Amino acid sequence: MRLQLRTFLLTAGAVALAACSQDLAVLNPNSADIGRALAKPADIENLLAGGFNGVVSSTTGGSNENANNSFQVMALENYSGLANFNMGPRAGLPRTPVLNFANNPGSASVSNDFNGLSRLTRSVTLALEKLSTAGTTLGTPAQDLRAQAYGKFVLGVALGDLSLSYDSASVVVPGGEAVPPLVPYDSINRAAIRMLDLALADANNPVATGTGGFPLPATWLNLSTGNVTQAQFVQIIRSYRARLRALVARNPAERAAVSWASVIADAQAGITSDISIAMNATTGWTQTWVVQHYVGTNWHVMTPFIIGMADSTGAAYESWLNQPLLNRTPFIIRTRDVRFPAGDTRAAQNVSSNGAATGSVPLPGIYYRNRLIADDGAAADGTWGFSFYDHARFQAFQNASRIGNFPHMTVAEMNGLIAEGAIRTGDFALAATAIDRSRVSRGGLPALTGAGITNLTTPVPGGNACVPRVPVRSSAGVFTTVCGNILEAMKWEKRMEMSYVSYGAWFFDSRGWGDLPEGTPIHFPVPWQEQNQRVGNKPSNVGGVGQPGGAARGTYGFP
Amino acid sequence: MTGSVARRAIAMVAVLGVTGCYTYVPTTTAPVAGADVSVALTDRGRVALGERVGPEMDQLRGRLMSSNDSSVVVSMSESVTLRGVSTKWTDEVLTLNRDYFGSIRTRILSRGRTGAVAGGLGAAAVILVVNGVVNSGGSKVNQDDSKPPVPPGGTSKIGTLNIPFRSDF
């Protein structure tokens, strides 16, 4: 009986304890809690306010293990044989694919921009969604509109940059799916343009200039000019819209199909002076490539492939083009373009560079330095990548520990877009005017205006000393050079003025113009980590000669 | 190509062309019930309506059924996402709070585009007639309309005209 009673009591106790139990509920303060993080209006505004910094940090700033450094070598804007940042493999000729499988050595450069920009679209979307909930206000209607305009601008630029760099990505926008599907670049670009449309509508709303509204606080874009007025912001939005509309093209056919009337209209209503960011690593604003650029020729040297077009004699460049790829003799570029050092010998050009020694600042207006022989370093190996020239335009910025103003978007870029649109729509006079703005004043080259150019067969003025002098490859593979037409003059100006300035400065243009070496990957794949989660482990390398995503043999016939 | 087939083809593209000549314009007065409208959603509208009309929505289009100070009711015929993806709807009725949208545009016949398309079609017709591709209406080149000539390949192929459609707003 006693045993039975004990058994009963134990069982009853166990049942009672079990019945009274409940799941242990402990608040995990490390778990993301969006509601708590954005509980106060100031939280929403603060999250949005860092948006543009997120764009810069994910593209031209932040880590050097990024896509931009690859784009530079892929577009012949830079040459480095180093494996760092996977530049060497990306720079190699003939071109090889961007590999995209687990733990491949270049995966960090593929994933950096994708991850950063995608994260940014999510955080900005969360802030915009929170701001749109009933009863939520930052303080005044003007302040709300300013934040919405800025948030949509950031979203448009982030999506736009994804559309430029990747074959596909997710469109994360307010009211979108929790896990949006991967969609192709043209689809992303349409969403980006639409977000900029909406940003423009909010920025142009007269209410946005009321109490608490425009200007944008200086830290939001961190421009060298401080606060950004409503009018300036509208110009910046329109400039970005022009850029993204034009640069998304993957080949000449897509470039030709761009809405050039829209591009011209936006570029003409865009920025009227260069906009520069006040860079300082301690405040989180960086132009990250610069730190490596000026280390030495292992990291940066100008291959003659593109800058050789400055060779006004034509003969030296032509000879170089016809030498075996791995056994090319560097040559003196003698040119009328005053952005290059003057002189017929290396020693003379050392002097006119006024900064031939590593670390010394070139004369104002000189973009390229003919370095001292002593600084040639190990890169003087006779391959196609080597030349006597370095891009030294931003040496002073480097010498100032990269604290100071660095151009982010230039009027020259807008002029280039206007000129290209004008050429494609038959307005050669407008194109000549736009090109001459830098061609004459900065390049010291003969004006196109008044030269009677009304087609694409007339060479630029300059006679035998013309710039640019472009390669022509025969069916037998022999190169000659000829004076370029007005389209080539536009390309030349854009390359000279945008070099090492903006995201994919040469790459996105060269892709659309059909100027990349054959087989160059036209974009990056979705990083394998994301791809495996989405669609499983499938082959997704991009590019290589004759391979999917590889550029066709281009305008200049480069291998 | 026989005359009647060509006439039918031209009639078809003409109808399609005129359909494509509509455009949405900002309203200067409150749209009346029955008007064809395009509603541009706000972020709030996108979030609130996501479950009913789908994600990423930009524009909702349809016939305005009623309107008051706090909402409008639309019989939906089309939705367009921020990526420009268009989806047809079959008159589903949707009530939109005023804070769900930023603007309403009404659909009108675009005189300029209609004129351009009509002019283009007219010119095309003249060219076809002049070149003898289409009989002007009297005697028929091929007397047997019911049996179009069969090419050596064994199939009968009718040429098509592509008229670009635009519905800017």
Interface residues (C-beta under 8 A of the other chain):
Chain A: L128 E129 L131 S132 T133 A134 Q148 V171 V173 P174 G175 G176 E177 P180 V183 S187 I188 R190 A191 R194 M195 A201
Chain B: L41 T42 D43 R44 G45 R46 V47 L49 G50 P55 E56 M57 D58 T81 L82 R83 G84 V85 D99 G102
